[in-house]
Amino acid sequence: MDAVPLAWVQAGRRPRVLMLGLGERPDVKEQAARLRPKIDDHADVVLTDFDCCQDLTGVDADLAIVLGGDGAILRAARQMGVHQLPVLGVNMGKLGFLADLSPNELIQELPDVCRGNCRFVDHLMFECRVMRGDDVRERRIGLNETAILGGPPYTMLDVDLYVDAEWATTYSCDGLIVSTPVGSTAHSLSAGGPILRKTLQAFVISPISPHTLTVRPVVDTADRVYEIVVRQPNAQTSVVVDGRVLCTLTAEDRVRIDRAQSTFKMIEVHGRGYYRTLREKLKWSGGIRRKDA
């Protein structure tokens, strides 16, 4: 996490901003209309997209304000592809680990952000490739996780995991999740995986409902290459990247996951630290009460 010279501050100009969000939610467009005059006071909005359909890889901008929640941020990251802009997330959903600010907090914090009084936090992204022999069937970069999901008829899968081409183990399970630290508070957490600090350079491998109770999630460095083979997939066994199906699998396919060259950049304002977010989002604020003797 670094305080870095911001291009617009160095150039003595206002930042160029994208406004993004999930427009199918009516509250997003309503809040966007309410916030737009406040944003215009401090920045130049060069593009708005509430349909999540525009290719953002070539847009000349300094940062993106994303309204809606973590799902909206995942979509924005997918739209930006290999050219990731710093993101200021505005939470209008339930938890919002990435979308940390409320709309009113955005109004309060935006002047400081535009003056450069903020920090950029780089987060690990991954590239998922589905290989058949030497051919790449599918490819996608992601921020949260790659999940292998069994699909109907929902029988148990035998999933082989290779790390740097070395066979690690075979899981008998309902599926397997390979998660980044950002994704460690999402599907991986509900499958029993650990919470990783978001700036760690590591992956979590979490089996879903493993048959053997001694099988536990594993954390390993992001500098390795992880490959997954499902020897007898079901007809609808699928590779899912950040909640979207990439493809179905055959026994001839290998799912390869490694570090992406791009990193996801979050804008962190002062006072919004990592443990504060965990404490508030996961309701850790309660204490043990002791009755005095």
TORKOL-4160 file (C-alpha; in steps of 0.2 Angstrom, whole numbers, padded with zeros to 4 digits, m for minus):
293
<pt num="1" X="0000" Y="0000" Z="0000"/>
<pt num="2" X="0008" Y="0016" Z="m0006"/>
<pt num="3" X="0005" Y="0034" Z="m0007"/>
<pt num="4" X="0010" Y="0038" Z="m0025"/>
<pt num="5" X="0011" Y="0054" Z="m0035"/>
<pt num="6" X="m0005" Y="0055" Z="m0044"/>
<pt num="7" X="m0004" Y="0060" Z="m0063"/>
<pt num="8" X="m0018" Y="0073" Z="m0062"/>
<pt num="9" X="m0010" Y="0081" Z="m0046"/>
<pt num="10" X="0007" Y="0082" Z="m0054"/>
<pt num="11" X="m0001" Y="0090" Z="m0070"/>
<pt num="12" X="m0011" Y="0102" Z="m0060"/>
<pt num="13" X="m0028" Y="0097" Z="m0067"/>
<pt num="14" X="m0044" Y="0089" Z="m0061"/>
<pt num="15" X="m0045" Y="0070" Z="m0062"/>
<pt num="16" X="m0054" Y="0062" Z="m0077"/>
<pt num="17" X="m0067" Y="0050" Z="m0070"/>
<pt num="18" X="m0078" Y="0035" Z="m0075"/>
<pt num="19" X="m0094" Y="0033" Z="m0067"/>
<pt num="20" X="m0099" Y="0014" Z="m0067"/>
<pt num="21" X="m0112" Y="0003" Z="m0059"/>
<pt num="22" X="m0126" Y="m0010" Z="m0060"/>
<pt num="23" X="m0140" Y="0000" Z="m0068"/>
<pt num="24" X="m0153" Y="m0014" Z="m0067"/>
<pt num="25" X="m0154" Y="m0008" Z="m0049"/>
<pt num="26" X="m0165" Y="0008" Z="m0049"/>
<pt num="27" X="m0156" Y="0015" Z="m0033"/>
<pt num="28" X="m0140" Y="0015" Z="m0043"/>
<pt num="29" X="m0146" Y="0027" Z="m0056"/>
<pt num="30" X="m0155" Y="0037" Z="m0043"/>
<pt num="31" X="m0139" Y="0039" Z="m0032"/>
<pt num="32" X="m0129" Y="0042" Z="m0048"/>
<pt num="33" X="m0140" Y="0057" Z="m0053"/>
<pt num="34" X="m0139" Y="0064" Z="m0035"/>
<pt num="35" X="m0120" Y="0062" Z="m0034"/>
<pt num="36" X="m0116" Y="0068" Z="m0051"/>
<pt num="37" X="m0116" Y="0087" Z="m0047"/>
<pt num="38" X="m0105" Y="0084" Z="m0032"/>
<pt num="39" X="m0093" Y="0074" Z="m0043"/>
<pt num="40" X="m0093" Y="0088" Z="m0056"/>
<pt num="41" X="m0087" Y="0100" Z="m0043"/>
<pt num="42" X="m0071" Y="0091" Z="m0041"/>
<pt num="43" X="m0068" Y="0080" Z="m0057"/>
<pt num="44" X="m0072" Y="0078" Z="m0075"/>
<pt num="45" X="m0083" Y="0063" Z="m0079"/>
<pt num="46" X="m0077" Y="0057" Z="m0096"/>
<pt num="47" X="m0089" Y="0041" Z="m0097"/>
<pt num="48" X="m0104" Y="0034" Z="m0088"/>
<pt num="49" X="m0109" Y="0016" Z="m0090"/>
<pt num="50" X="m0123" Y="0008" Z="m0080"/>
<pt num="51" X="m0126" Y="m0006" Z="m0092"/>
<pt num="52" X="m0109" Y="m0014" Z="m0090"/>
<pt num="53" X="m0107" Y="m0016" Z="m0108"/>
<pt num="54" X="m0093" Y="m0004" Z="m0114"/>
<pt num="55" X="m0075" Y="m0009" Z="m0117"/>
<pt num="56" X="m0065" Y="0001" Z="m0105"/>
<pt num="57" X="m0048" Y="m0004" Z="m0110"/>
<pt num="58" X="m0044" Y="0011" Z="m0121"/>
<pt num="59" X="m0053" Y="0025" Z="m0111"/>
<pt num="60" X="m0042" Y="0039" Z="m0106"/>
<pt num="61" X="m0046" Y="0041" Z="m0087"/>
<pt num="62" X="m0038" Y="0043" Z="m0070"/>
<pt num="63" X="m0050" Y="0033" Z="m0059"/>
<pt num="64" X="m0067" Y="0025" Z="m0059"/>
<pt num="65" X="m0081" Y="0028" Z="m0046"/>
<pt num="66" X="m0091" Y="0012" Z="m0045"/>
<pt num="67" X="m0108" Y="0012" Z="m0038"/>
<pt num="68" X="m0117" Y="m0004" Z="m0032"/>
<pt num="69" X="m0107" Y="m0016" Z="m0022"/>
<pt num="70" X="m0093" Y="m0029" Z="m0024"/>
<pt num="71" X="m0102" Y="m0037" Z="m0039"/>
<pt num="72" X="m0102" Y="m0020" Z="m0048"/>
<pt num="73" X="m0083" Y="m0019" Z="m0045"/>
<pt num="74" X="m0080" Y="m0036" Z="m0051"/>
<pt num="75" X="m0089" Y="m0032" Z="m0067"/>
<pt num="76" X="m0079" Y="m0015" Z="m0069"/>
<pt num="77" X="m0063" Y="m0025" Z="m0066"/>
<pt num="78" X="m0068" Y="m0037" Z="m0080"/>
<pt num="79" X="m0073" Y="m0022" Z="m0092"/>
<pt num="80" X="m0056" Y="m0014" Z="m0089"/>
<pt num="81" X="m0046" Y="m0030" Z="m0093"/>
<pt num="82" X="m0028" Y="m0028" Z="m0093"/>
<pt num="83" X="m0029" Y="m0009" Z="m0091"/>
<pt num="84" X="m0035" Y="m0007" Z="m0073"/>
<pt num="85" X="m0039" Y="0010" Z="m0067"/>
<pt num="86" X="m0039" Y="0014" Z="m0048"/>
<pt num="87" X="m0057" Y="0011" Z="m0041"/>
<pt num="88" X="m0066" Y="0021" Z="m0028"/>
<pt num="89" X="m0081" Y="0009" Z="m0023"/>
<pt num="90" X="m0097" Y="0015" Z="m0017"/>
<pt num="91" X="m0107" Y="0002" Z="m0007"/>
<pt num="92" X="m0126" Y="0001" Z="m0011"/>
<pt num="93" X="m0127" Y="m0018" Z="m0008"/>
<pt num="94" X="m0126" Y="m0029" Z="0008"/>
<pt num="95" X="m0108" Y="m0032" Z="0013"/>
<pt num="96" X="m0096" Y="m0022" Z="0002"/>
<pt num="97" X="m0078" Y="m0028" Z="0006"/>
<pt num="98" X="m0072" Y="m0018" Z="m0009"/>
<pt num="99" X="m0086" Y="m0005" Z="m0011"/>
<pt num="100" X="m0082" Y="0002" Z="0006"/>
<pt num="101" X="m0089" Y="0020" Z="0006"/>
<pt num="102" X="m0107" Y="0025" Z="0007"/>
<pt num="103" X="m0114" Y="0038" Z="m0005"/>
<pt num="104" X="m0113" Y="0051" Z="0008"/>
<pt num="105" X="m0096" Y="0046" Z="0013"/>
<pt num="106" X="m0091" Y="0048" Z="m0006"/>
<pt num="107" X="m0097" Y="0066" Z="m0005"/>
<pt num="108" X="m0086" Y="0069" Z="0010"/>
<pt num="109" X="m0070" Y="0060" Z="0004"/>
<pt num="110" X="m0070" Y="0064" Z="m0014"/>
<pt num="111" X="m0062" Y="0082" Z="m0012"/>
<pt num="112" X="m0047" Y="0074" Z="m0003"/>
<pt num="113" X="m0046" Y="0060" Z="m0016"/>
<pt num="114" X="m0046" Y="0073" Z="m0030"/>
<pt num="115" X="m0032" Y="0083" Z="m0021"/>
<pt num="116" X="m0022" Y="0067" Z="m0020"/>
<pt num="117" X="m0025" Y="0064" Z="m0001"/>
<pt num="118" X="m0027" Y="0045" Z="m0003"/>
<pt num="119" X="m0018" Y="0029" Z="m0006"/>
<pt num="120" X="m0018" Y="0016" Z="m0019"/>
<pt num="121" X="m0019" Y="m0002" Z="m0014"/>
<pt num="122" X="m0013" Y="m0015" Z="m0027"/>
<pt num="123" X="m0022" Y="m0032" Z="m0027"/>
<pt num="124" X="m0017" Y="m0048" Z="m0035"/>
<pt num="125" X="m0027" Y="m0053" Z="m0050"/>
<pt num="126" X="m0026" Y="m0070" Z="m0059"/>
<pt num="127" X="m0027" Y="m0077" Z="m0076"/>
<pt num="128" X="m0037" Y="m0093" Z="m0079"/>
<pt num="129" X="m0034" Y="m0103" Z="m0095"/>
<pt num="130" X="m0043" Y="m0119" Z="m0100"/>
<pt num="131" X="m0031" Y="m0129" Z="m0110"/>
<pt num="132" X="m0033" Y="m0144" Z="m0121"/>
<pt num="133" X="m0016" Y="m0150" Z="m0126"/>
<pt num="134" X="m0006" Y="m0135" Z="m0131"/>
<pt num="135" X="m0022" Y="m0125" Z="m0137"/>
<pt num="136" X="m0030" Y="m0112" Z="m0126"/>
<pt num="137" X="m0049" Y="m0115" Z="m0126"/>
<pt num="138" X="m0054" Y="m0101" Z="m0115"/>
<pt num="139" X="m0045" Y="m0087" Z="m0106"/>
<pt num="140" X="m0050" Y="m0074" Z="m0093"/>
<pt num="141" X="m0043" Y="m0063" Z="m0080"/>
<pt num="142" X="m0051" Y="m0062" Z="m0063"/>
<pt num="143" X="m0051" Y="m0054" Z="m0046"/>
<pt num="144" X="m0060" Y="m0065" Z="m0034"/>
<pt num="145" X="m0058" Y="m0084" Z="m0039"/>
<pt num="146" X="m0059" Y="m0098" Z="m0051"/>
<pt num="147" X="m0072" Y="m0111" Z="m0045"/>
<pt num="148" X="m0074" Y="m0129" Z="m0052"/>
<pt num="149" X="m0092" Y="m0133" Z="m0049"/>
<pt num="150" X="m0099" Y="m0150" Z="m0052"/>
<pt num="151" X="m0116" Y="m0147" Z="m0060"/>
<pt num="152" X="m0130" Y="m0160" Z="m0063"/>
<pt num="153" X="m0132" Y="m0174" Z="m0059"/>
<pt num="154" X="m0122" Y="m0167" Z="m0044"/>
<pt num="155" X="m0111" Y="m0183" Z="m0040"/>
<pt num="156" X="m0095" Y="m0181" Z="m0031"/>
<pt num="157" X="m0080" Y="m0176" Z="m0042"/>
<pt num="158" X="m0062" Y="m0182" Z="m0042"/>
<pt num="159" X="m0051" Y="m0166" Z="m0044"/>
<pt num="160" X="m0033" Y="m0167" Z="m0047"/>
<pt num="161" X="m0022" Y="m0152" Z="m0042"/>
<pt num="162" X="m0005" Y="m0149" Z="m0049"/>
<pt num="163" X="0007" Y="m0136" Z="m0042"/>
<pt num="164" X="0021" Y="m0131" Z="m0054"/>
<pt num="165" X="0017" Y="m0147" Z="m0064"/>
<pt num="166" X="0019" Y="m0158" Z="m0048"/>
<pt num="167" X="0004" Y="m0168" Z="m0043"/>
<pt num="168" X="m0001" Y="m0161" Z="m0026"/>
<pt num="169" X="m0017" Y="m0171" Z="m0022"/>
<pt num="170" X="m0033" Y="m0178" Z="m0028"/>
<pt num="171" X="m0049" Y="m0170" Z="m0020"/>
<pt num="172" X="m0065" Y="m0180" Z="m0019"/>
<pt num="173" X="m0077" Y="m0166" Z="m0017"/>
<pt num="174" X="m0092" Y="m0156" Z="m0024"/>
<pt num="175" X="m0080" Y="m0143" Z="m0032"/>
<pt num="176" X="m0064" Y="m0133" Z="m0029"/>
<pt num="177" X="m0060" Y="m0115" Z="m0027"/>
<pt num="178" X="m0044" Y="m0106" Z="m0031"/>
<pt num="179" X="m0046" Y="m0089" Z="m0023"/>
<pt num="180" X="m0036" Y="m0073" Z="m0022"/>
<pt num="181" X="m0034" Y="m0063" Z="m0005"/>
<pt num="182" X="m0048" Y="m0052" Z="m0011"/>
<pt num="183" X="m0059" Y="m0067" Z="m0015"/>
<pt num="184" X="m0055" Y="m0075" Z="0002"/>
<pt num="185" X="m0070" Y="m0066" Z="0010"/>
<pt num="186" X="m0082" Y="m0072" Z="m0004"/>
<pt num="187" X="m0086" Y="m0090" Z="m0010"/>
<pt num="188" X="m0070" Y="m0097" Z="m0002"/>
<pt num="189" X="m0074" Y="m0091" Z="0015"/>
<pt num="190" X="m0091" Y="m0099" Z="0015"/>
<pt num="191" X="m0082" Y="m0115" Z="0010"/>
<pt num="192" X="m0072" Y="m0115" Z="0025"/>
<pt num="193" X="m0057" Y="m0105" Z="0019"/>
<pt num="194" X="m0046" Y="m0093" Z="0029"/>
<pt num="195" X="m0047" Y="m0074" Z="0027"/>
<pt num="196" X="m0031" Y="m0067" Z="0019"/>
<pt num="197" X="m0025" Y="m0049" Z="0020"/>
<pt num="198" X="m0030" Y="m0042" Z="0003"/>
<pt num="199" X="m0012" Y="m0036" Z="m0001"/>
<pt num="200" X="m0004" Y="m0054" Z="0001"/>
<pt num="201" X="0003" Y="m0062" Z="m0014"/>
<pt num="202" X="m0005" Y="m0079" Z="m0012"/>
<pt num="203" X="m0019" Y="m0090" Z="m0017"/>
<pt num="204" X="m0031" Y="m0101" Z="m0007"/>
<pt num="205" X="m0036" Y="m0118" Z="m0013"/>
<pt num="206" X="m0052" Y="m0123" Z="m0004"/>
<pt num="207" X="m0062" Y="m0139" Z="m0008"/>
<pt num="208" X="m0081" Y="m0138" Z="m0007"/>
<pt num="209" X="m0088" Y="m0152" Z="0004"/>
<pt num="210" X="m0073" Y="m0164" Z="0003"/>
<pt num="211" X="m0076" Y="m0182" Z="0007"/>
<pt num="212" X="m0061" Y="m0183" Z="0019"/>
<pt num="213" X="m0062" Y="m0173" Z="0034"/>
<pt num="214" X="m0043" Y="m0171" Z="0035"/>
<pt num="215" X="m0043" Y="m0161" Z="0019"/>
<pt num="216" X="m0041" Y="m0143" Z="0023"/>
<pt num="217" X="m0039" Y="m0127" Z="0013"/>
<pt num="218" X="m0021" Y="m0123" Z="0008"/>
<pt num="219" X="m0012" Y="m0106" Z="0006"/>
<pt num="220" X="0002" Y="m0105" Z="m0006"/>
<pt num="221" X="0012" Y="m0091" Z="m0015"/>
<pt num="222" X="0005" Y="m0083" Z="m0031"/>
<pt num="223" X="0021" Y="m0086" Z="m0039"/>
<pt num="224" X="0016" Y="m0104" Z="m0043"/>
<pt num="225" X="0006" Y="m0111" Z="m0057"/>
<pt num="226" X="m0009" Y="m0121" Z="m0052"/>
<pt num="227" X="m0017" Y="m0134" Z="m0063"/>
<pt num="228" X="m0034" Y="m0143" Z="m0061"/>
<pt num="229" X="m0040" Y="m0159" Z="m0070"/>
<pt num="230" X="m0057" Y="m0167" Z="m0067"/>
<pt num="231" X="m0055" Y="m0185" Z="m0073"/>
<pt num="232" X="m0073" Y="m0189" Z="m0075"/>
<pt num="233" X="m0083" Y="m0173" Z="m0075"/>
<pt num="234" X="m0102" Y="m0172" Z="m0075"/>
<pt num="235" X="m0111" Y="m0166" Z="m0091"/>
<pt num="236" X="m0112" Y="m0148" Z="m0084"/>
<pt num="237" X="m0096" Y="m0147" Z="m0073"/>
<pt num="238" X="m0090" Y="m0129" Z="m0076"/>
<pt num="239" X="m0076" Y="m0117" Z="m0074"/>
<pt num="240" X="m0083" Y="m0101" Z="m0066"/>
<pt num="241" X="m0073" Y="m0085" Z="m0065"/>
<pt num="242" X="m0079" Y="m0072" Z="m0053"/>
<pt num="243" X="m0097" Y="m0079" Z="m0054"/>
<pt num="244" X="m0098" Y="m0081" Z="m0073"/>
<pt num="245" X="m0097" Y="m0097" Z="m0082"/>
<pt num="246" X="m0081" Y="m0098" Z="m0093"/>
<pt num="247" X="m0085" Y="m0115" Z="m0100"/>
<pt num="248" X="m0089" Y="m0133" Z="m0096"/>
<pt num="249" X="m0075" Y="m0146" Z="m0094"/>
<pt num="250" X="m0071" Y="m0162" Z="m0102"/>
<pt num="251" X="m0058" Y="m0175" Z="m0096"/>
<pt num="252" X="m0046" Y="m0169" Z="m0109"/>
<pt num="253" X="m0046" Y="m0151" Z="m0102"/>
<pt num="254" X="m0033" Y="m0143" Z="m0089"/>
<pt num="255" X="m0038" Y="m0127" Z="m0080"/>
<pt num="256" X="m0022" Y="m0117" Z="m0077"/>
<pt num="257" X="m0022" Y="m0103" Z="m0065"/>
<pt num="258" X="m0008" Y="m0091" Z="m0062"/>
<pt num="259" X="m0004" Y="m0073" Z="m0057"/>
<pt num="260" X="m0010" Y="m0060" Z="m0070"/>
<pt num="261" X="0002" Y="m0046" Z="m0076"/>
<pt num="262" X="m0012" Y="m0033" Z="m0071"/>
<pt num="263" X="m0016" Y="m0028" Z="m0053"/>
<pt num="264" X="m0032" Y="m0022" Z="m0047"/>
<pt num="265" X="m0030" Y="m0005" Z="m0039"/>
<pt num="266" X="m0042" Y="0001" Z="m0025"/>
<pt num="267" X="m0042" Y="0019" Z="m0018"/>
<pt num="268" X="m0041" Y="0019" Z="0001"/>
<pt num="269" X="m0046" Y="0034" Z="0010"/>
<pt num="270" X="m0039" Y="0039" Z="0027"/>
<pt num="271" X="m0047" Y="0030" Z="0042"/>
<pt num="272" X="m0054" Y="0015" Z="0032"/>
<pt num="273" X="m0041" Y="0002" Z="0037"/>
<pt num="274" X="m0042" Y="m0017" Z="0034"/>
<pt num="275" X="m0047" Y="m0023" Z="0051"/>
<pt num="276" X="m0060" Y="m0009" Z="0052"/>
<pt num="277" X="m0068" Y="m0016" Z="0036"/>
<pt num="278" X="m0067" Y="m0034" Z="0043"/>
<pt num="279" X="m0074" Y="m0029" Z="0060"/>
<pt num="280" X="m0089" Y="m0019" Z="0052"/>
<pt num="281" X="m0093" Y="m0031" Z="0038"/>
<pt num="282" X="m0091" Y="m0047" Z="0048"/>
<pt num="283" X="m0099" Y="m0040" Z="0064"/>
<pt num="284" X="m0084" Y="m0043" Z="0074"/>
<pt num="285" X="m0088" Y="m0028" Z="0085"/>
<pt num="286" X="m0097" Y="m0038" Z="0099"/>
<pt num="287" X="m0087" Y="m0042" Z="0114"/>
<pt num="288" X="m0088" Y="m0056" Z="0128"/>
<pt num="289" X="m0099" Y="m0049" Z="0142"/>
<pt num="290" X="m0094" Y="m0054" Z="0160"/>
<pt num="291" X="m0106" Y="m0052" Z="0175"/>
<pt num="292" X="m0096" Y="m0045" Z="0189"/>
<pt num="293" X="m0095" Y="m0056" Z="0205"/>
